[in-house]
Amino acid sequence: MTDSRPPGTFISDLRPSRIATIEGTIVTLEPTREVETRAGAKRKVRHGKLSDRTGEITLVLWGADVDRVAPGDRVRITEGWVSDYRGRPQISLGKTGTLEMLASDGPDPISR
């Protein structure tokens, strides 16, 4: 786990088709599903909600990352990919993003 430092962007500022670094708390997680990729392989996927003091966004986790988090966990997504799904922004790790667990003690350091 890593100590928190101010994120690059707040959830309320996220826009589709951009790369962003954000911190937040996992609010909810849906059950893990298995989907078939275009190449025919099967991959695990899990949707959830990530929240900071400015808003909430859908989080999409793939592969081994689906088992790394639980509701209540504080995380940092570095270089996550923000996309639009049915008119709403969502964030995933994309091709270059990373997911990092943050220390959970004390108040949420994210503020404007």
C-alpha positions in Angstrom: 0.0 0.0 0.0 1.1 3.5 -0.7 0.4 6.8 1.0 -1.9 9.1 -0.8 -0.9 12.2 -2.8 -3.2 14.4 -4.7 -4.6 12.8 -7.8 -4.1 14.2 -11.2 -7.9 14.6 -11.8 -11.1 14.4 -9.8 -14.0 12.2 -10.9 -16.2 15.2 -11.6 -13.7 16.4 -14.2 -13.4 13.2 -16.2 -14.3 13.2 -19.8 -14.5 10.4 -22.3 -11.5 9.7 -24.7 -8.9 10.9 -22.2 -6.3 9.3 -19.9 -6.6 10.2 -16.3 -5.0 9.6 -12.9 -7.6 9.5 -10.0 -8.0 8.3 -6.5 -11.2 7.1 -4.9 -13.0 4.5 -2.8 -14.6 1.4 -4.2 -18.3 1.8 -3.4 -19.8 -1.3 -5.0 -18.7 -4.3 -7.1 -20.9 -6.4 -9.3 -20.3 -10.2 -9.5 -17.4 -11.2 -11.8 -18.4 -12.4 -15.2 -16.5 -14.2 -17.9 -16.7 -12.8 -21.5 -15.4 -14.0 -24.8 -13.0 -11.6 -26.5 -12.9 -10.9 -30.2 -10.0 -13.3 -30.5 -12.1 -16.0 -28.9 -10.3 -16.1 -25.5 -12.2 -15.9 -22.3 -11.5 -13.1 -19.8 -12.9 -12.1 -16.4 -14.6 -8.7 -16.1 -16.1 -6.9 -13.2 -18.0 -3.6 -13.0 -18.2 -1.4 -9.9 -18.5 2.2 -8.7 -15.6 4.4 -7.7 -16.2 7.5 -5.7 -14.4 10.6 -4.5 -15.8 13.7 -2.9 -16.6 15.2 -6.3 -18.6 12.3 -7.8 -18.9 8.7 -8.8 -17.9 6.8 -12.0 -18.3 3.2 -13.2 -15.1 1.2 -12.9 -14.3 -1.7 -15.2 -11.8 -4.2 -14.1 -10.3 -7.0 -16.3 -8.3 -10.2 -15.7 -6.5 -10.5 -12.4 -7.5 -7.0 -11.3 -11.1 -8.2 -10.6 -10.0 -10.0 -7.5 -7.7 -7.3 -6.2 -10.3 -5.0 -4.7 -13.3 -5.0 -2.4 -15.9 -2.4 -1.4 -14.4 0.1 0.9 -10.9 -0.1 -0.6 -9.1 3.1 -1.5 -7.3 2.9 -4.8 -5.3 5.1 -7.3 -5.7 4.5 -11.0 -2.8 5.9 -12.9 -3.2 6.6 -16.6 -6.7 5.0 -16.7 -8.7 5.2 -19.9 -12.0 7.1 -19.6 -14.6 6.0 -22.2 -18.3 6.6 -22.9 -20.7 3.7 -22.4 -24.4 4.5 -23.1 -23.9 8.2 -22.5 -22.0 7.8 -19.2 -18.3 8.0 -18.5 -16.5 4.9 -17.2 -12.9 4.2 -16.4 -10.7 1.2 -16.9 -7.0 0.5 -16.9 -6.9 0.4 -20.6 -3.5 -0.7 -22.1 -1.2 1.4 -19.9 -3.1 2.0 -16.7 -2.2 0.7 -13.2 -4.2 0.0 -10.1 -2.6 0.7 -6.8 -4.0 0.1 -3.3 -3.9 3.1 -0.9 -3.7 3.2 2.9 -7.2 3.5 4.3 -6.5 5.2 7.7 -7.8 8.6 8.3 -10.1 10.8 6.3 -10.2 10.8 2.5 -7.4 13.3 1.5 -9.2 14.2 -1.8 -10.5 17.7 -1.6 -10.9 20.7 -3.9 
